[in-house]
């Protein structure tokens, strides 16, 4: 009769609680208030402060959670995702400056009067998708898609704001019935860094060749197109959702040609 309890106790003690707590503290209380401070004190554009938070969270995820053993990674992702959403929800409702500072640097003026929605909707949808992808696909493949969002999509907006003023284009948003303004600079950033992310992760396991470079460029072009046509607030979730099976297909193709399958 004690077997289920023993399994549960083993499961709980095997969870890397210290890493999860460090991840949550750094990615919310510390990073959130840094981006809010930079926005207020240096009149930083909200697109920059939001992406400082976006990229920062992904960077913090790397050494704290992303490369845990598989048995620890899935529960850590779930607990970390739930914890992140809960902390941000409390922050959005709080009037205490250092608590509200966790989220205020991420709210964009162009999203008003729905700035909170267009912060929480991408956050929640991405984290739910991350948990499901971690359950359904090999974690090495999920990491490719995760870091595609972290690096490629994370850098697209600030680079687009800086270098994309003269090369913008507009696409119809079929969900919100409006238009989204993109830039060639931002789209090119997504393509290049998506390709680099795919190339680096696959090159850790398989020989480097011109075919791998071609597959990486194809992956990058696909992700850039996907990011461009994604409805507002849905790009992170859609990239993770679609890039995961695409990365698996391309990786398995390359692995097969090199004598193995992931």
N, C-alpha and C positions, 0 to 999 in steps of 0.2 A: 504493500500500500504506500510505501514511502518513495517508490521509484519516481513518480511524476514530480514530487516535491524536490527530490534530489536533482532531477534534470533541470527544473526551474532555477534552483539555487546555483547550479553550475552555469546556466545561461546568464544569469544576472551578474555573477562574479566575473564572467568572461568578457563582459562589456567594458570597453576602455573608458570608464567614467571620467578619469582625469583628462584625457584628450578631448572628450566631448565638452567638458566644462571650459577648458582652455579655448577651444574653438568658439563656443558661444560667447564667452566674455570678450575675446579679442574682436570677433566679427560684429558684435553689437555695441557694447558699451564703449569700447576703445575706438574702433574704426568709425562707428556712426558719429561719435562726437568729434572726431578729427575732421571728417568731411563736412559736418555742420559748421565747425569753427572756421575752416578754410573758406567756406561759402560766405559766412557773415563778415569775417575780418578782412578778407582780400577780394570781396565782391566777385567771387568765383562763379562762373555760369553754372546754373543748376545741372546742365548736362555733364559738366566736368565733375562736380561733387557727387552726383549720382553714380558715375562710372568709377570714381575713386573707391566708392563703397562696393560696387559690383566686382571690380577686379580684385580689390583687397580681400573680399570674402573668399574668392576662388583661390587666391594665393595662400591665405591662412588654411584653407581646406587641404592644400597639398601636404604639408608636413604633419598636420594633426590627424586627418582622417583618410585622405584619398588612397594611401598606400598601405592601409591596414590589411592583415590577413583576411581572406574572404569571409571566414566565419565571424569575424568581428566587424567587418565593414558594413554589412547589410543592416544589422541592428543599430550601428553607430549613425549611419545615414538617416535611418528612420527617426531615431531620437533627436539627432541634430536638426533635422528638418522641422519636426514638431516644435522643438525648443525655439528655433529661430522665428517661426511664425508667432508663437505665443509672446515672445519678448517684443517683437515689432508691434504686435497688437496692443500690448500694454503701453508701449512708448507712444503710439499714435493717440492714445486717449489721455495721456498724462499731461499735467501742467508743470511738473517739476522739470527744470531746464535740462538737467543732465540725463533725465530719462527720455524726455521728448527729443533731446538732441540725437538720440540713437537713430531716429527716423527722419527728422526734419530736413536733413541735408540731401535726402533722396527724393523729396517731393518737387516735381517740376511745375513751373508756372504755366507752361503750355498745356499741361494736363488739367488745369483748373476748369470747371469746379469739381472735377473728378480725379484730382491728383492722388488722393488716397486709394481710390479704386485701381488706378493705373500703376500704383506701387504694389498693392497687395495681390492683385490678380496675377501678374507675372511671377511674383514670389511664390504664391501658393501652388499655381499650376506647374511651375518648374519643379518644385520640391516633391509634389505628388508624382510627377512623371519620373523623376530621378529614382524614387523608391521602386516604382514598377519596372523600370529598365534594369535596375540592379537585381531584381528578382528573376527577370526573364532572359537576360543576356549575360554572356561572360563578362566579368568585371573589367578585364583588360580592354574590351571593346567599349564598355560604358565610359571608361576613363577618356577614351579618344573623343567621344561626343561631349563629355563634361568639359574637358579643357578646350574644346572648340568653342563652346559658349563662353567659357571663362576668358580666353585670350582673344579669339577672333572677334566675337560679338562685343566683348568688353571694350576693345580698342576702337571699334568702328565709330561710335558716336563722338568721342573726343577728337579723333583725327578728322572726322567729317566736319565737326564744328570749326576746326582750325584751318583745314585745307579744302573744304568742300563748298565754300560760299559761292564760287563761280562755276560749279559743275553739278548743280542740283538737277534732279528730275523727280517727277511725281507719278505715283501709281495708285490706282483705285483700291480702296480698302473695302472688300466685299462684306465684311462683318459689321463694321461701324458706319458704313455708307458715307465715307468721306475720302479724302486723299491723304496719302502719306508722302512727305517730302524726304527723299533720299539724296545721297551724293555719290558721284563716281569715286571720290576719295574714300568714303566710308565702305562702299561695296568692294573696292579693290583691296582694302585692308582686311575685310572678312575673307576674301578669296586667298590672299597670300598667307595669312596666319592660320587659316583652316588647313591649307595644304601643308604648311610646316608642321602643324600639330600631328596630322595623320602620318606624315613622313617620319617624324622622330619616333613616335610610338611603335610603328611597324618595324622601323630599322633596328630597334632594340632586340627583335626576335628573329629577323630574317635579313639576308644579304641586301646591300644597297645596289640598285641597278637603275637603268633608264626606265624600265617598266614601273618600278616603284615611284619614280619621279612623275611619270605620266599619270599613274593612278592618284597620286597626291594632288596633282593639278586638277584632275577631273573632280575629285572630292571637293577641293576648294571652290571650283566654279559652281558646283551644285549647291554648296552651302551658301555662297554669296547670293545665288538666285533665290534660294529658299528664304533667306533673311530679307531680301528686298520685297518679296511678294507677301510676306507674312503680315497678317492683320496687326494693328497696333496692340502692343502689350502681349502678343502671343509668340514673338520670335524665339525667345529663349526656350519655351516649352516645345515649340515645333522643331527647332533645331535638335534638341535632345531626343525627341520622339522619333524623328525621321533619320537623323544622322547616325543613330545607333545601328539600325539594321543596314543602312547603306555602308557604314564603316565595316560592319561584319562581312557583308557581301564582298567588298573590295579586298578586305584582308584575307578572307578565305580563298579568293581567287589567286591572290599573290602567294599565299601559303601553299596552295595546291601545286602551283607551278614550281615551288621550291621544295616539294617533298613532304608537305604536311598540311593539316587543317587545324585551325584554332577551335 
